[in-house]
């Protein structure tokens, strides 16, 4: 039943007062049995000019919902304004809506619907749903899908913007009828900066939101937010101090440094870590100068060669500045302290990455130097250093380096620009699927923005077309195929289908490549329905 008509069924005669009530079920049943032409409609049913039979059916439907739910019909309810009329916006096709309904069944077991979704997990369905929503373009979602869309948006924040655009004004209206869908309502999602009661009595999440909103108010807002935090600092729990301190990341400036320096002496590790993360973002802070002084004492360029002299002790000052004194298993103390120092030192002190990294260094410490600089590049999001270090670390990982080197390599990928990511993906795929999987090609491909460039498309298909590589990769092939099926251009579906069709049924990889082709074909058909 249309939501605006359901509001009418709740009693058009009381709209002016804003209060509606439902008639007795017996009166509605009696009128239905003898007909509206022979019996006057019960009070509160229908509006002037409305078809009596249609009005009676509407109110009967409303009462039936109450009866089936086991609740007595309530009175004294405020009738909402009717949903906005969006009939001027054309609906998506029936087939496109049916496909969206399949995708919205994220928690359903199996596929079991007319348009079977070939991906294996909920994340894959969500990615397909995001692509569907983004391809609607000036059409609207059928009303019966809006509740499911709003519920998906409640649990998956990344979809909210797409849902708001695709659902249109009726989705916003419907969201206003339920508090837990309020994220899509007309009211601002973020806490207002002047919410004094929320700051004093609200949950920690709300208070962080208020402080963040205050800090967005320019220089005056930054100062006000800092003063608000200082005023309550001593009375907050350690967990809340750490959470509130993170809000200083909005509008962070040198004026925040005294508060952050004081937080380094907090008894709780969570607070100290939050302060260190922010101090590392202030390039001219006293913290940065301390780290530079320590690092340049240990690492010097002499006669065109890098000379290293790792710390002989981890003193109190180093521990206060976040140096972890105890190394991981299998790592020497001095090597670990040097790596920690390099991680926290601003990379600008070493000059240009290509020039610095080309200098010879004693083999004993070369790996320590590279790991420390790589951690710094990942943490400081320095694309130039990350690009230079990725190639060197890739060789070590491919040769079987330390177990955590692959995690470090993936952290470096996060700091790379998109063109460098695509180039790396092409290069590692040319090594074959086994070598590509060893250096985390899936993570690189996840970071590569759409549309994937032609060179990367060709590299993916070349890797999948390599019979020996497919068999050697084994289960590792599944991750690449599932990701590529969601990110390759949908027009490559025919090429994927031909690849899958060329595999023998007894090939152990045929099911994986077959699902890859099915997903691309699903996306191709989905976008054709919305074209």
One Martini backbone bead per residue (centre of mass of N, CA, C, O) as a GRO file, in nm:
protein
  531
    1UNK     BB    1   0.096   0.036   0.022
    2UNK     BB    2   0.078   0.353   0.001
    3UNK     BB    3   0.188   0.577   0.229
    4UNK     BB    4  -0.010   0.816   0.174
    5UNK     BB    5  -0.268   0.636   0.189
    6UNK     BB    6  -0.225   0.528   0.474
    7UNK     BB    7  -0.261   0.800   0.605
    8UNK     BB    8  -0.556   0.826   0.510
    9UNK     BB    9  -0.659   0.567   0.664
   10UNK     BB   10  -0.607   0.718   0.952
   11UNK     BB   11  -0.775   0.991   0.896
   12UNK     BB   12  -0.885   1.264   0.731
   13UNK     BB   13  -1.081   1.412   0.942
   14UNK     BB   14  -0.802   1.477   1.139
   15UNK     BB   15  -0.577   1.656   1.001
   16UNK     BB   16  -0.601   1.939   1.129
   17UNK     BB   17  -0.506   1.821   1.421
   18UNK     BB   18  -0.296   1.567   1.373
   19UNK     BB   19  -0.508   1.337   1.449
   20UNK     BB   20  -0.546   0.977   1.455
   21UNK     BB   21  -0.790   0.715   1.387
   22UNK     BB   22  -0.928   0.394   1.412
   23UNK     BB   23  -1.162   0.195   1.350
   24UNK     BB   24  -1.355  -0.057   1.400
   25UNK     BB   25  -1.354  -0.370   1.279
   26UNK     BB   26  -1.661  -0.423   1.277
   27UNK     BB   27  -1.743  -0.176   1.104
   28UNK     BB   28  -1.577  -0.252   0.856
   29UNK     BB   29  -1.701  -0.533   0.806
   30UNK     BB   30  -1.997  -0.447   0.777
   31UNK     BB   31  -1.955  -0.257   0.534
   32UNK     BB   32  -1.833  -0.473   0.344
   33UNK     BB   33  -2.081  -0.668   0.337
   34UNK     BB   34  -2.304  -0.440   0.226
   35UNK     BB   35  -2.174  -0.183   0.140
   36UNK     BB   36  -2.122   0.159   0.064
   37UNK     BB   37  -2.421   0.214  -0.054
   38UNK     BB   38  -2.573   0.097   0.230
   39UNK     BB   39  -2.329   0.220   0.410
   40UNK     BB   40  -2.181   0.409   0.622
   41UNK     BB   41  -1.898   0.524   0.693
   42UNK     BB   42  -1.684   0.523   0.916
   43UNK     BB   43  -1.535   0.708   1.122
   44UNK     BB   44  -1.237   0.828   0.959
   45UNK     BB   45  -1.318   0.750   0.662
   46UNK     BB   46  -1.197   0.926   0.442
   47UNK     BB   47  -1.220   1.172   0.189
   48UNK     BB   48  -1.304   1.420   0.014
   49UNK     BB   49  -1.372   1.257  -0.299
   50UNK     BB   50  -1.334   0.973  -0.216
   51UNK     BB   51  -1.349   0.653  -0.265
   52UNK     BB   52  -1.514   0.450  -0.053
   53UNK     BB   53  -1.398   0.169  -0.124
   54UNK     BB   54  -1.100   0.249  -0.114
   55UNK     BB   55  -1.097   0.353   0.177
   56UNK     BB   56  -1.184   0.086   0.309
   57UNK     BB   57  -0.944  -0.084   0.212
   58UNK     BB   58  -0.727   0.078   0.349
   59UNK     BB   59  -0.824   0.042   0.647
   60UNK     BB   60  -0.823  -0.267   0.638
   61UNK     BB   61  -0.520  -0.294   0.590
   62UNK     BB   62  -0.425  -0.153   0.847
   63UNK     BB   63  -0.572  -0.345   1.049
   64UNK     BB   64  -0.437  -0.609   0.953
   65UNK     BB   65  -0.154  -0.542   1.043
   66UNK     BB   66  -0.217  -0.534   1.342
   67UNK     BB   67  -0.336  -0.823   1.372
   68UNK     BB   68  -0.083  -0.981   1.268
   69UNK     BB   69   0.108  -0.844   1.495
   70UNK     BB   70  -0.063  -0.827   1.777
   71UNK     BB   71  -0.197  -0.535   1.769
   72UNK     BB   72  -0.343  -0.259   1.875
   73UNK     BB   73  -0.498  -0.001   1.769
   74UNK     BB   74  -0.392   0.323   1.754
   75UNK     BB   75  -0.420   0.636   1.904
   76UNK     BB   76  -0.298   0.962   1.865
   77UNK     BB   77  -0.165   0.997   1.594
   78UNK     BB   78   0.067   1.140   1.388
   79UNK     BB   79   0.036   1.253   1.076
   80UNK     BB   80   0.207   1.243   0.810
   81UNK     BB   81   0.323   1.360   0.551
   82UNK     BB   82   0.324   1.313   0.247
   83UNK     BB   83   0.476   1.186   0.003
   84UNK     BB   84   0.656   1.271  -0.241
   85UNK     BB   85   0.631   1.351  -0.578
   86UNK     BB   86   0.814   1.125  -0.827
   87UNK     BB   87   0.669   1.062  -1.114
   88UNK     BB   88   0.872   1.225  -1.310
   89UNK     BB   89   1.053   0.986  -1.241
   90UNK     BB   90   1.177   0.726  -1.379
   91UNK     BB   91   1.179   0.401  -1.373
   92UNK     BB   92   1.314   0.128  -1.350
   93UNK     BB   93   1.327  -0.160  -1.460
   94UNK     BB   94   1.213  -0.463  -1.379
   95UNK     BB   95   1.484  -0.617  -1.409
   96UNK     BB   96   1.652  -0.421  -1.236
   97UNK     BB   97   1.484  -0.452  -0.975
   98UNK     BB   98   1.525  -0.758  -0.943
   99UNK     BB   99   1.830  -0.744  -0.914
  100UNK     BB  100   1.835  -0.564  -0.663
  101UNK     BB  101   1.686  -0.763  -0.479
  102UNK     BB  102   1.912  -0.970  -0.480
  103UNK     BB  103   2.136  -0.781  -0.363
  104UNK     BB  104   1.975  -0.715  -0.090
  105UNK     BB  105   2.027  -1.027  -0.007
  106UNK     BB  106   2.293  -1.043   0.178
  107UNK     BB  107   2.190  -1.267   0.410
  108UNK     BB  108   2.145  -1.480   0.218
  109UNK     BB  109   2.122  -1.809   0.142
  110UNK     BB  110   2.244  -1.819  -0.128
  111UNK     BB  111   2.050  -1.748  -0.413
  112UNK     BB  112   1.741  -1.848  -0.500
  113UNK     BB  113   1.696  -1.660  -0.751
  114UNK     BB  114   1.644  -1.556  -1.062
  115UNK     BB  115   1.913  -1.368  -1.023
  116UNK     BB  116   2.189  -1.502  -0.981
  117UNK     BB  117   2.454  -1.447  -0.763
  118UNK     BB  118   2.796  -1.526  -0.811
  119UNK     BB  119   2.890  -1.437  -0.558
  120UNK     BB  120   3.002  -1.552  -0.229
  121UNK     BB  121   2.968  -1.271  -0.076
  122UNK     BB  122   2.869  -0.981   0.077
  123UNK     BB  123   3.086  -0.789  -0.041
  124UNK     BB  124   3.019  -0.845  -0.337
  125UNK     BB  125   2.726  -0.747  -0.329
  126UNK     BB  126   2.787  -0.457  -0.238
  127UNK     BB  127   2.952  -0.382  -0.490
  128UNK     BB  128   2.723  -0.432  -0.691
  129UNK     BB  129   2.523  -0.234  -0.564
  130UNK     BB  130   2.696   0.019  -0.602
  131UNK     BB  131   2.699   0.000  -0.911
  132UNK     BB  132   2.395   0.015  -0.951
  133UNK     BB  133   2.345   0.290  -0.814
  134UNK     BB  134   2.555   0.450  -1.001
  135UNK     BB  135   2.377   0.367  -1.282
  136UNK     BB  136   2.096   0.501  -1.287
  137UNK     BB  137   2.043   0.785  -1.376
  138UNK     BB  138   1.754   0.956  -1.357
  139UNK     BB  139   1.629   0.742  -1.172
  140UNK     BB  140   1.416   0.518  -0.986
  141UNK     BB  141   1.328   0.349  -0.711
  142UNK     BB  142   1.129   0.139  -0.598
  143UNK     BB  143   0.944   0.155  -0.311
  144UNK     BB  144   0.985  -0.154  -0.215
  145UNK     BB  145   1.315  -0.103  -0.183
  146UNK     BB  146   1.371   0.117   0.033
  147UNK     BB  147   1.388  -0.031   0.307
  148UNK     BB  148   1.635  -0.208   0.230
  149UNK     BB  149   1.825   0.026   0.163
  150UNK     BB  150   1.818   0.167   0.441
  151UNK     BB  151   1.927  -0.078   0.597
  152UNK     BB  152   2.195  -0.100   0.452
  153UNK     BB  153   2.289   0.193   0.525
  154UNK     BB  154   2.300   0.152   0.831
  155UNK     BB  155   2.545  -0.075   0.802
  156UNK     BB  156   2.664   0.094   0.533
  157UNK     BB  157   2.813   0.389   0.491
  158UNK     BB  158   2.926   0.387   0.189
  159UNK     BB  159   2.614   0.386   0.062
  160UNK     BB  160   2.457   0.652   0.134
  161UNK     BB  161   2.498   0.840  -0.108
  162UNK     BB  162   2.371   0.648  -0.319
  163UNK     BB  163   2.093   0.622  -0.182
  164UNK     BB  164   2.013   0.920  -0.189
  165UNK     BB  165   2.026   0.949  -0.501
  166UNK     BB  166   1.837   0.701  -0.579
  167UNK     BB  167   1.584   0.755  -0.381
  168UNK     BB  168   1.531   1.032  -0.313
  169UNK     BB  169   1.273   1.200  -0.158
  170UNK     BB  170   1.130   0.937  -0.057
  171UNK     BB  171   1.364   0.828   0.113
  172UNK     BB  172   1.378   1.067   0.306
  173UNK     BB  173   1.090   1.040   0.410
  174UNK     BB  174   1.113   0.749   0.518
  175UNK     BB  175   1.354   0.802   0.712
  176UNK     BB  176   1.174   0.994   0.901
  177UNK     BB  177   1.004   0.735   1.033
  178UNK     BB  178   1.300   0.641   1.139
  179UNK     BB  179   1.559   0.667   1.348
  180UNK     BB  180   1.768   0.450   1.208
  181UNK     BB  181   1.731   0.638   0.925
  182UNK     BB  182   1.835   0.939   0.987
  183UNK     BB  183   2.092   0.968   0.800
  184UNK     BB  184   1.884   1.063   0.548
  185UNK     BB  185   1.788   1.308   0.654
  186UNK     BB  186   1.764   1.650   0.681
  187UNK     BB  187   1.931   1.626   0.906
  188UNK     BB  188   2.220   1.643   1.042
  189UNK     BB  189   2.453   1.407   1.119
  190UNK     BB  190   2.616   1.593   1.259
  191UNK     BB  191   2.710   1.745   1.523
  192UNK     BB  192   2.656   2.027   1.674
  193UNK     BB  193   2.853   2.282   1.803
  194UNK     BB  194   2.601   2.390   2.016
  195UNK     BB  195   2.588   2.117   2.196
  196UNK     BB  196   2.594   2.131   2.525
  197UNK     BB  197   2.448   1.880   2.632
  198UNK     BB  198   2.608   1.674   2.462
  199UNK     BB  199   2.887   1.745   2.587
  200UNK     BB  200   2.804   1.675   2.893
  201UNK     BB  201   2.593   1.394   2.835
  202UNK     BB  202   2.697   1.241   2.614
  203UNK     BB  203   2.833   1.037   2.428
  204UNK     BB  204   3.143   0.988   2.305
  205UNK     BB  205   3.064   1.008   2.008
  206UNK     BB  206   2.916   1.281   2.030
  207UNK     BB  207   3.150   1.444   2.152
  208UNK     BB  208   3.341   1.410   1.918
  209UNK     BB  209   3.153   1.545   1.710
  210UNK     BB  210   3.142   1.821   1.847
  211UNK     BB  211   3.446   1.880   1.851
  212UNK     BB  212   3.482   1.861   1.546
  213UNK     BB  213   3.283   2.087   1.471
  214UNK     BB  214   3.433   2.311   1.620
  215UNK     BB  215   3.714   2.274   1.462
  216UNK     BB  216   3.582   2.379   1.180
  217UNK     BB  217   3.585   2.703   1.280
  218UNK     BB  218   3.862   2.765   1.252
  219UNK     BB  219   4.064   2.931   1.459
  220UNK     BB  220   3.844   2.970   1.677
  221UNK     BB  221   3.755   2.670   1.685
  222UNK     BB  222   4.024   2.549   1.765
  223UNK     BB  223   4.047   2.697   2.035
  224UNK     BB  224   3.781   2.611   2.160
  225UNK     BB  225   3.830   2.306   2.150
  226UNK     BB  226   4.083   2.307   2.324
  227UNK     BB  227   3.946   2.431   2.577
  228UNK     BB  228   3.735   2.212   2.619
  229UNK     BB  229   3.939   1.981   2.667
  230UNK     BB  230   4.099   2.107   2.903
  231UNK     BB  231   3.851   2.137   3.104
  232UNK     BB  232   3.801   1.793   3.104
  233UNK     BB  233   4.055   1.614   3.121
  234UNK     BB  234   4.080   1.523   3.431
  235UNK     BB  235   3.771   1.379   3.426
  236UNK     BB  236   3.850   1.170   3.229
  237UNK     BB  237   3.879   0.890   3.086
  238UNK     BB  238   4.114   0.731   2.911
  239UNK     BB  239   3.933   0.652   2.669
  240UNK     BB  240   3.815   0.943   2.628
  241UNK     BB  241   4.077   1.093   2.586
  242UNK     BB  242   4.163   0.948   2.328
  243UNK     BB  243   3.912   1.021   2.159
  244UNK     BB  244   3.923   1.335   2.192
  245UNK     BB  245   4.210   1.378   2.082
  246UNK     BB  246   4.147   1.296   1.784
  247UNK     BB  247   3.988   1.569   1.715
  248UNK     BB  248   4.255   1.743   1.664
  249UNK     BB  249   4.294   1.661   1.362
  250UNK     BB  250   4.107   1.895   1.335
  251UNK     BB  251   4.298   2.166   1.284
  252UNK     BB  252   4.587   2.111   1.311
  253UNK     BB  253   4.841   2.267   1.522
  254UNK     BB  254   5.089   2.420   1.704
  255UNK     BB  255   4.884   2.497   1.939
  256UNK     BB  256   4.853   2.178   2.026
  257UNK     BB  257   5.128   2.081   2.141
  258UNK     BB  258   5.112   2.110   2.454
  259UNK     BB  259   4.885   1.901   2.492
  260UNK     BB  260   5.036   1.663   2.356
  261UNK     BB  261   5.285   1.660   2.537
  262UNK     BB  262   5.128   1.604   2.800
  263UNK     BB  263   5.010   1.325   2.695
  264UNK     BB  264   5.289   1.166   2.710
  265UNK     BB  265   5.240   1.140   3.046
  266UNK     BB  266   5.038   0.939   3.040
  267UNK     BB  267   4.943   0.632   3.179
  268UNK     BB  268   4.806   0.571   2.907
  269UNK     BB  269   4.865   0.434   2.603
  270UNK     BB  270   4.630   0.545   2.427
  271UNK     BB  271   4.701   0.843   2.472
  272UNK     BB  272   4.993   0.842   2.372
  273UNK     BB  273   4.936   0.742   2.085
  274UNK     BB  274   4.749   0.973   1.998
  275UNK     BB  275   4.963   1.195   2.037
  276UNK     BB  276   5.182   1.083   1.844
  277UNK     BB  277   5.019   1.087   1.581
  278UNK     BB  278   4.992   1.403   1.584
  279UNK     BB  279   5.288   1.494   1.615
  280UNK     BB  280   5.379   1.362   1.340
  281UNK     BB  281   5.209   1.601   1.176
  282UNK     BB  282   5.431   1.802   1.300
  283UNK     BB  283   5.717   1.911   1.145
  284UNK     BB  284   5.799   2.154   1.383
  285UNK     BB  285   5.825   2.000   1.628
  286UNK     BB  286   5.980   1.889   1.907
  287UNK     BB  287   5.950   1.595   1.833
  288UNK     BB  288   6.085   1.610   1.554
  289UNK     BB  289   6.358   1.720   1.659
  290UNK     BB  290   6.429   1.479   1.838
  291UNK     BB  291   6.430   1.265   1.614
  292UNK     BB  292   6.644   1.395   1.434
  293UNK     BB  293   6.875   1.395   1.636
  294UNK     BB  294   6.888   1.089   1.675
  295UNK     BB  295   6.906   0.991   1.376
  296UNK     BB  296   7.166   1.165   1.291
  297UNK     BB  297   7.350   1.009   1.489
  298UNK     BB  298   7.301   0.716   1.345
  299UNK     BB  299   7.274   0.868   1.055
  300UNK     BB  300   7.536   0.901   0.806
  301UNK     BB  301   7.708   1.092   0.558
  302UNK     BB  302   8.020   0.949   0.436
  303UNK     BB  303   8.176   0.966   0.154
  304UNK     BB  304   7.907   0.851   0.003
  305UNK     BB  305   7.818   0.700   0.279
  306UNK     BB  306   7.636   0.503   0.490
  307UNK     BB  307   7.637   0.550   0.841
  308UNK     BB  308   7.590   0.321   1.119
  309UNK     BB  309   7.471   0.384   1.477
  310UNK     BB  310   7.316   0.235   1.689
  311UNK     BB  311   7.172   0.227   1.968
  312UNK     BB  312   7.269   0.132   2.309
  313UNK     BB  313   6.992   0.261   2.415
  314UNK     BB  314   6.666   0.296   2.585
  315UNK     BB  315   6.560   0.567   2.698
  316UNK     BB  316   6.327   0.760   2.847
  317UNK     BB  317   6.286   0.957   2.610
  318UNK     BB  318   6.226   0.742   2.396
  319UNK     BB  319   5.982   0.615   2.534
  320UNK     BB  320   5.810   0.875   2.540
  321UNK     BB  321   5.837   0.886   2.205
  322UNK     BB  322   5.754   0.561   2.133
  323UNK     BB  323   5.977   0.368   2.187
  324UNK     BB  324   6.012   0.033   2.165
  325UNK     BB  325   6.215  -0.162   2.362
  326UNK     BB  326   6.090  -0.433   2.268
  327UNK     BB  327   6.156  -0.671   2.059
  328UNK     BB  328   6.099  -0.885   1.842
  329UNK     BB  329   6.129  -1.186   1.749
  330UNK     BB  330   6.456  -1.206   1.607
  331UNK     BB  331   6.540  -0.913   1.713
  332UNK     BB  332   6.752  -0.682   1.774
  333UNK     BB  333   6.775  -0.415   1.969
  334UNK     BB  334   6.938  -0.208   1.794
  335UNK     BB  335   6.782  -0.255   1.535
  336UNK     BB  336   6.506  -0.173   1.649
  337UNK     BB  337   6.571   0.115   1.743
  338UNK     BB  338   6.645   0.218   1.464
  339UNK     BB  339   6.377   0.161   1.326
  340UNK     BB  340   6.206   0.340   1.516
  341UNK     BB  341   6.346   0.606   1.456
  342UNK     BB  342   6.297   0.615   1.148
  343UNK     BB  343   5.984   0.604   1.161
  344UNK     BB  344   5.976   0.903   1.336
  345UNK     BB  345   6.124   1.047   1.104
  346UNK     BB  346   6.145   1.289   0.899
  347UNK     BB  347   6.218   1.248   0.560
  348UNK     BB  348   6.345   1.529   0.480
  349UNK     BB  349   6.635   1.483   0.614
  350UNK     BB  350   6.739   1.288   0.354
  351UNK     BB  351   6.604   1.400   0.110
  352UNK     BB  352   6.619   1.240  -0.175
  353UNK     BB  353   6.532   0.922  -0.231
  354UNK     BB  354   6.701   0.831  -0.475
  355UNK     BB  355   6.972   0.936  -0.368
  356UNK     BB  356   6.984   0.799  -0.087
  357UNK     BB  357   6.924   0.493  -0.185
  358UNK     BB  358   7.197   0.483  -0.369
  359UNK     BB  359   7.363   0.453  -0.132
  360UNK     BB  360   7.589   0.299   0.036
  361UNK     BB  361   7.565   0.010   0.266
  362UNK     BB  362   7.584  -0.183   0.515
  363UNK     BB  363   7.464  -0.498   0.515
  364UNK     BB  364   7.386  -0.529   0.817
  365UNK     BB  365   7.180  -0.249   0.786
  366UNK     BB  366   7.006  -0.230   0.526
  367UNK     BB  367   6.733  -0.359   0.612
  368UNK     BB  368   6.677  -0.167   0.847
  369UNK     BB  369   6.668   0.091   0.684
  370UNK     BB  370   6.437   0.013   0.492
  371UNK     BB  371   6.219  -0.046   0.703
  372UNK     BB  372   6.217   0.229   0.843
  373UNK     BB  373   6.154   0.397   0.586
  374UNK     BB  374   5.895   0.245   0.511
  375UNK     BB  375   5.736   0.313   0.767
  376UNK     BB  376   5.753   0.617   0.723
  377UNK     BB  377   5.615   0.634   0.444
  378UNK     BB  378   5.347   0.511   0.537
  379UNK     BB  379   5.285   0.706   0.780
  380UNK     BB  380   5.349   0.988   0.597
  381UNK     BB  381   5.255   0.973   0.306
  382UNK     BB  382   5.513   0.927   0.091
  383UNK     BB  383   5.525   0.876  -0.241
  384UNK     BB  384   5.824   0.891  -0.318
  385UNK     BB  385   5.930   0.686  -0.111
  386UNK     BB  386   5.733   0.457  -0.170
  387UNK     BB  387   5.819   0.407  -0.462
  388UNK     BB  388   6.122   0.340  -0.408
  389UNK     BB  389   6.070   0.108  -0.183
  390UNK     BB  390   5.892  -0.102  -0.322
  391UNK     BB  391   6.093  -0.238  -0.513
  392UNK     BB  392   6.293  -0.336  -0.293
  393UNK     BB  393   6.084  -0.496  -0.116
  394UNK     BB  394   5.979  -0.687  -0.331
  395UNK     BB  395   6.237  -0.852  -0.364
  396UNK     BB  396   6.245  -0.958  -0.073
  397UNK     BB  397   5.969  -1.098  -0.069
  398UNK     BB  398   6.011  -1.282  -0.319
  399UNK     BB  399   6.276  -1.413  -0.159
  400UNK     BB  400   6.190  -1.449   0.148
  401UNK     BB  401   6.146  -1.275   0.387
  402UNK     BB  402   6.007  -1.147   0.624
  403UNK     BB  403   5.689  -1.205   0.729
  404UNK     BB  404   5.623  -0.875   0.769
  405UNK     BB  405   5.697  -0.753   0.485
  406UNK     BB  406   5.424  -0.771   0.343
  407UNK     BB  407   5.276  -0.573   0.527
  408UNK     BB  408   5.463  -0.337   0.460
  409UNK     BB  409   5.407  -0.333   0.159
  410UNK     BB  410   5.102  -0.273   0.186
  411UNK     BB  411   5.144   0.000   0.330
  412UNK     BB  412   5.286   0.133   0.086
  413UNK     BB  413   5.054   0.117  -0.115
  414UNK     BB  414   4.874   0.334   0.038
  415UNK     BB  415   5.096   0.576  -0.057
  416UNK     BB  416   5.027   0.550  -0.349
  417UNK     BB  417   4.970   0.637  -0.650
  418UNK     BB  418   4.766   0.524  -0.899
  419UNK     BB  419   4.979   0.490  -1.128
  420UNK     BB  420   5.177   0.319  -0.959
  421UNK     BB  421   4.989   0.085  -0.895
  422UNK     BB  422   4.937  -0.012  -1.183
  423UNK     BB  423   5.236  -0.067  -1.252
  424UNK     BB  424   5.282  -0.278  -1.032
  425UNK     BB  425   5.065  -0.478  -1.115
  426UNK     BB  426   5.182  -0.540  -1.391
  427UNK     BB  427   5.462  -0.637  -1.299
  428UNK     BB  428   5.372  -0.873  -1.104
  429UNK     BB  429   5.199  -1.031  -1.315
  430UNK     BB  430   5.451  -1.101  -1.498
  431UNK     BB  431   5.558  -1.319  -1.285
  432UNK     BB  432   5.303  -1.442  -1.202
  433UNK     BB  433   5.082  -1.571  -0.975
  434UNK     BB  434   5.274  -1.654  -0.752
  435UNK     BB  435   5.444  -1.392  -0.732
  436UNK     BB  436   5.203  -1.199  -0.696
  437UNK     BB  437   5.091  -1.324  -0.432
  438UNK     BB  438   5.353  -1.285  -0.257
  439UNK     BB  439   5.317  -0.944  -0.292
  440UNK     BB  440   5.008  -0.854  -0.288
  441UNK     BB  441   4.818  -0.796  -0.549
  442UNK     BB  442   4.534  -0.762  -0.429
  443UNK     BB  443   4.589  -0.493  -0.282
  444UNK     BB  444   4.660  -0.329  -0.528
  445UNK     BB  445   4.390  -0.374  -0.681
  446UNK     BB  446   4.207  -0.245  -0.464
  447UNK     BB  447   4.348   0.050  -0.506
  448UNK     BB  448   4.268   0.058  -0.791
  449UNK     BB  449   4.109   0.261  -0.982
  450UNK     BB  450   3.848   0.337  -1.158
  451UNK     BB  451   3.947   0.253  -1.443
  452UNK     BB  452   4.122   0.020  -1.569
  453UNK     BB  453   4.384   0.004  -1.746
  454UNK     BB  454   4.477  -0.162  -2.025
  455UNK     BB  455   4.739  -0.288  -1.912
  456UNK     BB  456   4.596  -0.431  -1.672
  457UNK     BB  457   4.395  -0.598  -1.827
  458UNK     BB  458   4.607  -0.760  -1.986
  459UNK     BB  459   4.758  -0.878  -1.738
  460UNK     BB  460   4.524  -1.041  -1.623
  461UNK     BB  461   4.465  -1.221  -1.872
  462UNK     BB  462   4.749  -1.336  -1.900
  463UNK     BB  463   4.756  -1.476  -1.624
  464UNK     BB  464   4.493  -1.653  -1.674
  465UNK     BB  465   4.614  -1.785  -1.952
  466UNK     BB  466   4.820  -1.933  -1.773
  467UNK     BB  467   4.836  -2.254  -1.718
  468UNK     BB  468   5.074  -2.292  -1.523
  469UNK     BB  469   4.998  -2.062  -1.330
  470UNK     BB  470   4.723  -2.168  -1.238
  471UNK     BB  471   4.825  -2.436  -1.113
  472UNK     BB  472   5.034  -2.308  -0.913
  473UNK     BB  473   4.839  -2.118  -0.752
  474UNK     BB  474   4.564  -2.222  -0.696
  475UNK     BB  475   4.392  -2.075  -0.443
  476UNK     BB  476   4.508  -1.788  -0.521
  477UNK     BB  477   4.321  -1.738  -0.768
  478UNK     BB  478   4.052  -1.656  -0.633
  479UNK     BB  479   4.114  -1.366  -0.537
  480UNK     BB  480   4.172  -1.246  -0.816
  481UNK     BB  481   3.904  -1.321  -0.957
  482UNK     BB  482   3.705  -1.177  -0.766
  483UNK     BB  483   3.820  -0.892  -0.807
  484UNK     BB  484   3.827  -0.870  -1.119
  485UNK     BB  485   3.519  -0.915  -1.161
  486UNK     BB  486   3.456  -0.623  -1.012
  487UNK     BB  487   3.683  -0.427  -1.187
  488UNK     BB  488   3.650  -0.490  -1.454
  489UNK     BB  489   3.534  -0.430  -1.740
  490UNK     BB  490   3.228  -0.538  -1.851
  491UNK     BB  491   3.317  -0.572  -2.163
  492UNK     BB  492   3.497  -0.844  -2.081
  493UNK     BB  493   3.297  -1.086  -2.068
  494UNK     BB  494   3.350  -1.240  -2.334
  495UNK     BB  495   3.646  -1.303  -2.270
  496UNK     BB  496   3.590  -1.465  -2.012
  497UNK     BB  497   3.407  -1.680  -2.140
  498UNK     BB  498   3.622  -1.790  -2.334
  499UNK     BB  499   3.821  -1.877  -2.118
  500UNK     BB  500   3.631  -2.074  -1.968
  501UNK     BB  501   3.555  -2.249  -2.226
  502UNK     BB  502   3.870  -2.356  -2.261
  503UNK     BB  503   3.820  -2.537  -2.023
  504UNK     BB  504   3.837  -2.819  -1.871
  505UNK     BB  505   3.638  -2.991  -1.651
  506UNK     BB  506   3.909  -3.123  -1.501
  507UNK     BB  507   3.991  -2.850  -1.420
  508UNK     BB  508   4.046  -2.713  -1.107
  509UNK     BB  509   3.999  -2.399  -1.226
  510UNK     BB  510   3.715  -2.381  -1.365
  511UNK     BB  511   3.531  -2.269  -1.134
  512UNK     BB  512   3.679  -2.003  -1.088
  513UNK     BB  513   3.670  -1.894  -1.381
  514UNK     BB  514   3.364  -1.924  -1.411
  515UNK     BB  515   3.285  -1.714  -1.193
  516UNK     BB  516   3.429  -1.481  -1.322
  517UNK     BB  517   3.252  -1.480  -1.579
  518UNK     BB  518   2.973  -1.456  -1.441
  519UNK     BB  519   3.020  -1.178  -1.308
  520UNK     BB  520   3.074  -1.017  -1.564
  521UNK     BB  521   2.802  -1.086  -1.696
  522UNK     BB  522   2.627  -0.967  -1.477
  523UNK     BB  523   2.733  -0.675  -1.506
  524UNK     BB  524   2.667  -0.637  -1.800
  525UNK     BB  525   2.358  -0.680  -1.775
  526UNK     BB  526   2.307  -0.466  -1.559
  527UNK     BB  527   2.405  -0.219  -1.732
  528UNK     BB  528   2.213  -0.263  -1.968
  529UNK     BB  529   1.947  -0.214  -1.802
  530UNK     BB  530   2.065   0.099  -1.734
  531UNK     BB  531   2.123   0.236  -2.027
   0.00000   0.00000   0.00000
